[in-house]
Amino acid sequence: MKYPITVRSYVDPYYHYRYRAQEILDPHGKFIFTVGDLNECPEDAILGRSLFDAGNFIDAVKWGMQLAKDGYEDLEVSYEECNDDD
């Protein structure tokens, strides 16, 4: 069984830069995790805000273990392009 993950590419309508955010949702659309590129303002990236920190890592491992218990063996990745206001 494959678990669905959506990778969205956004374009900011004001600055016209492109960045990616990987958003992981459960099958019911409930938010689980998001990880984004740091090209928006990399000098402001700090642990706990823009970067995946140690707490996020533990949560991700626990979540992955639960998915394995639920029978998931792989990922089904889909890609979408969105405007920043979507």
Rosetta blueprint (number, residue, H / E / L):
1 M L
2 K E
3 Y E
4 P E
5 I E
6 T E
7 V E
8 R E
9 S E
10 Y E
11 V E
12 D L
13 P L
14 Y L
15 Y L
16 H L
17 Y L
18 R E
19 Y E
20 R E
21 A E
22 Q E
23 E E
24 I E
25 L E
26 D L
27 P L
28 H L
29 G L
30 K L
31 F E
32 I E
33 F E
34 T E
35 V E
36 G E
37 D L
38 L L
39 N L
40 E L
41 C L
42 P H
43 E H
44 D H
45 A L
46 I L
47 L E
48 G L
49 R L
50 S L
51 L E
52 F L
53 D L
54 A H
55 G H
56 N H
57 F H
58 I H
59 D H
60 A H
61 V H
62 K H
63 W H
64 G H
65 M H
66 Q H
67 L H
68 A H
69 K H
70 D L
71 G L
72 Y L
73 E L
74 D E
75 L E
76 E E
77 V E
78 S E
79 Y E
80 E E
81 E E
82 C E
83 N E
84 D L
85 D L
86 D L
